[in-house]
């Protein structure tokens, strides 16, 4: 397993994998941050709608 990881990390394919991992991490940080910012506002809107429907 270590040989596979080292060969991927050292070769061209390894660079692609590392780049995709970094892009995925950045996207996840953006999504989580956005959800935290609008999460409470969204909860308030849904609560207001539920109160109105009752």
Buried (B, 14 or more C-beta within 10 A) or exposed (E): EEEEEEEBEEEEEBEEBEEEEEEEEEEEEEEEEEEEEEEEEEEEEEEEEEEEEE
